[in-house]
Amino acid sequence: MNSNFEKILIKNNKILAVKDLQTLEKALLSSSKIIFLLSSDICSIEETTRLIKAGGKLCFIHLDMIQGLNTKDNSAIDYLKDNTFADGVITTKSQVAKYAHKIGFLVIMRCFLIDSLSLTTTEKLFNETYIDAIEILPGVMPKIIEQISKQSSIPIIAGGLISDHEDVNLALKSGAVAISTTKLNIIN
């Protein structure tokens, strides 16, 4: 875990997740200092990340959602490291996360908590040194966020279904260090 990144998350605890180019233009003007890029393709990823960095924002690419990118092969991650301006990556795959960390990316492990089995699987990640933060979805589960934050020294980001300021406050009070949302009105 990167303690400097945790400080950045705490200071900039509202992260804007961008799904399209129209939202990206608005995101660049927003107060959010961290952008999660949830949609792009291999042809435009370099320019998109350049725009985000030029806007003074930290840029995280969600590897599992980039069209034309095959993360089964480490060369795709090498390509992103060499040809984009991303600070980090988001993934649901442990092997991908390990390799991305090894080559110098900040790594956010995205975990979908849909039942007790997925919670147990997530808890196994708490001692992994290649993860800089865990994003749990849906982020509107205060009891689960509290449970996870008490067990893990890895910063928790609550994402998914965060729809208003009440959701934000509840997630942060429950132990998340930050939230991610596609809702621009929550950020500004």
Summary of the structure (lengths in Angstrom):
residues: 188
radius of gyration: 15.3
end to end distance: 28.6
largest distance: 42.0
contacts: 634
relative contact order: 0.16
helix: 43%
strand: 22%
